[in-house]
Amino acid sequence: MEEMKATRDFMLDFVQTVKWWEICAAVGSYFLFSYWSQRNRRGPFCWPLVGMLPSLLININRLYDWITELLQESGGTFVFRGPWMSQMQAVMTCDPGNIEYALRTNFANYPKGIGFQTVFRDLLGEGIFNADSESWRLQRKIASLEFNSRSFREFTANRVQEMVEKRLVPLLADAADRGEAIDLQDVFLRYTFDNTCSLVFGRNPGCLAVDLPEIPFAKAFDDAVEATLYRHVMPYTWWKLFRLLKIGKERQFHRAMKPLKEFVDDLIDSKKSVIAKVGESMSEPMSKDLLTSFICKLSDGNATISYSDKFLRDAVMNFVIAGRDTSGVALTWFFWLLSDNPRVEENIVKEISHILLKRRTHSCKDYLDMEKTLTEKELQECVYLQAAFSETMRLYPSVPLDHKGVVMEDVLPDGTCIKPGMRFLYSIYSLGRMENIWGPDCLEFKPERWIGMSSDGQAMINHESAYKFAAFNGGPRVCLGKNMAYMQMKAAAAGILRRFQVRVVENHLVVPKISLILTMKHGLRVILTRRPSTLPLNSNMSTGFVSDYACL
């Protein structure tokens, strides 16, 4: 007791001795020293304890542009310091050399990481986008074989063509005839969701009906993705506590996952039954969807790991997420950019008209054939259209930011040191806005930068490095569905532009939503009007357009 009393008396004497101004002077000196030590350093001010978090919060509503400005000022790479003990320390970069090093050269040192896997495990499970090591290799091998097979490409082309002809175009024609504004982003997300479910499950959920119905599975899917994105920006301990208590967005997530699991598990059971019957009778053709392919290949006795229904559910859910949001968002930004660039729209319409003219000249026998969606082969001839989509994703990539974990301490090609526990974060959004990478016109929408001429005078796509144009990732994890995504987007765009003029509603605010996917915060409200026939009246009209490529 005497010792405690003596300690208390000492502390009281100390407090009485130290004046308030001395405390202020000490704190002020500390902050002055911090400022002085950072006076020549580029980037946001790093405060004691909280790091650069205040600057991040101030600029959160313009996050992607803020990061771009920081990267421009720092020469392409800077180190972000988060709050003390927050696990928010990261190397941020848009240097193609650094990106290639992490995604390809030293791939093993930059996996998805424990942090990413923990946040997304409840939704993605052990699926291909959340897996590392053997599980990832197996899923990638199966998916790669399927995506590159001729039968799956034909299956995809037929499903996409049917979706555009029988679902997308009639829905937009109804809106055009009524003269009502429609949210094109919502339409495109429904289009890509129905398409993706058809390719993955072999079943169309029917989101793209004229009355735009709410589908329970689609609603649950959206709620689960949204809740997972909140985890990505919340402190780890917060969302873990919320999940335990089932409050806030974690309650939404918990409610959404039950119908999702039931829906997918029912499909898996149904597929297994069908596959067993087909295998016994061999009287019916096997479906070409991804779920069927996974079940067959994992059941053939050559698989290197055992699998369960949960493994199958995780695998197919990953492909639904990847195929739905990315293509739907890219289509939305594409039509917004066209509304401000009528010259580009005119070139695309001319290109489509030229292809339709060739169809009439060489193969078309009746009017109904002319109304059909462009075939896979015809879509491959849409060079300018593909260039416009590449330019769209250069400026507005569907995934604006991506990150990796760090296994061992390393030095990036530009000399930046990175340590375990930090994140390697690369800004795909910023990558397309760097003058030193794309030139002084980097902010302009110019599809012509993607077009070259072959030796025989034909227009062709200039393919850029996957580390300069990272919209489809690069290295061993490069997107397997790249060609399928281009076909899906080009089919929709061609089907719309040959029939309708699309104009954004006046004064509609277009800003990106801060999330993992670059969706428009307020959607894209547009008015559609029917376009006069785009088919040239004679073959002479096509000649000038072809020669125009030389000037692109």
C-alpha positions, 0 to 999 in steps of 0.5 A: 500500500505504501508503494502504491501511495508513493507512486500515486503521489509521484504522478500527481507531482509530475502532472503538477510540475509539467505545464500544459504548454510544455505538453503542447510544445512536445507534441508540436515538436514531434509533428514539426519533426515529422513534417520536416523529415517528409518535406522532400518526399512525394505523396500524401502526408504520413501522420503519426499512428494513422499514416496516410489514412486521412488523405485516403478518406478525404479523397475516397469519392475520387479514389481512382483519380487520386491514386492516378495523380499520386502515381504520376507525381511519384514516377509510377510507384509509391509506398502507401503507409496505413495506420499502425498495425492495420495491415494496410501497408502497400506498394502501389504502382502502374509501372509495366515493368513492376506489374510484369515482374509480379504477375509473371517473372516472380509469380510464386512470390505474389500469390492471392495472399491470405488477406484476399482469400480470407475476405472472399472465402465465404463467397468464392471458396476454393474457386479459381480466383481465390485459390493458389497451388494445386487446386488453382492448377487443376481448375485452370487446366480444366477451364483452359481445355474447355475454353479452347475447345471448338465445341465450347466456342460454338456453344458460346457463339450460339448462346450469345447469338440467341440471347441478342436476337431473342432477348436483348434486342426485343427488350430495347426495341420495346423501350425505343417504341415507348420512348422511355428512358432505360438504365443501360447498365442494368440491362447489360448486367442482366444480359451478361448474367443470363449469358454467363449462367447459360454457359456455366450452368446450362440454364438461363435464369431469365433476367433479360425479360421485357418486364425486367423481373427480379430473379431470386437467384440474381438478387441473392447473387448481387446481395452477396457480392455487395456484402463481400465488397464491404469486407474489402474496405472494412478493418478485418476485425470489424467485419469478422465481428459483424459476421459473428453477430450477423449484423449490417452487411454480414446479415445481408450476406448470410441471408443471400448465401442460403438461396445461392447454395441451394440453387447451385447445389440443386443444379449440381445434383440435377447435372449429375443425374443427367450425366449418369443417364447419358453415360448409361444410354449414350442416346443423348448429346452431352451439354457443353456448359462448364458445370458439365465439363467439370463434373465429367473431368473430375469424375474420370479417375485422373483427377489429382485431388478429390472433390466435393459438391462444395468444390464444384459450387465454388468453381462455377460461382467464380466463373459466374462472378467473373463473366457477369460483372466485367463484360456488363460494365465494359459495355456500359462505359463503351456506350457512354463513350460513344455518346461523346464520340459520334465519329467513332459510332459512325465508323462502327456503324459503317463497319457493320454495314460493310459486313452486312453487305458482304452477307447479302452479296455472298450468302443471304437469300432472304430478309430474315437472314439479314436481321440475324445477329452477326455470326462468330466469323463476322464478329471477328471481322469487326476490327474497329469495333474490337479496337473501340472496346479495347480503348474503352477498357484502357480508360475504364477497366472493369477491375480498376485496381488489383492486388497480390500478397507478398511471400518474401522480401523482394526488390521490384525492377524500379528499385522499390523494396517490398516486404511480407505483410505488405500488399502489391497493388497495381492500378489498371485504371492509372495504367491507361492514363500515363503519358509515358506509356500511351503518349500525350493523347492518353486521355483521348478515346481513340480506337485508331491506336489499336489498329494496324495494317497487315502486309496485304492491306487488311486492317488488324488489331495491334495487340499490346503487352498484357502489362501495359494493357492489364484489363485481362490480367497477365502471366499464368493468371491471364483471363481465360475468357478474353476471347469469349468476353470480346465476342459477347460484347461485340455481339451486343454492341453490333446488335444494338448499333445497327438498329438503334441510336443510343443517347444518354439522358441530358444532365445524367450524372456519370461517376464511377462507384468505388468498389472492386468493379468499375460500375457507374454509381447512378447507372446509365440512363439512355433514350433509344431511337430506331436507326434508319437501315444501315445496309449500304445500297450498293457495293461502291459504298463499302469500298471507301470505308475499307480504304478509310482504315489506312487513315485510322 
